Amino acid sequence: EIDGFQFIESYGENEAWRGVPIVVVTAKDVTQEERDWMNGSVQRIVQKGSYSKDELLGEVLTQVLVCTGRAIPN
């Protein structure tokens, strides 16, 4: 098993995956240092505790649509 940070690091090593965006959904309080480290590697960081279940699902759906070119971000 690996944690999310190890996944992001190893993900970038696979050339075939480099164009696939990462949306991080976490309950962890992400520090500014961690955000800085992920900058450029992830499309978006979504804090689970900041959203209701429906809002969280909507946010994830929005990011999928944006990443697939089916929606324009606000």
Secondary structure as UniProt FT lines:
FT   HELIX           4..11
FT   TURN            12..13
FT   HELIX           15..17
FT   TURN            18..19
FT   STRAND          23..26
FT   HELIX           32..38
FT   TURN            39..41
FT   STRAND          44..47
FT   HELIX           48..50
FT   HELIX           53..67
FT   TURN            68..69
//
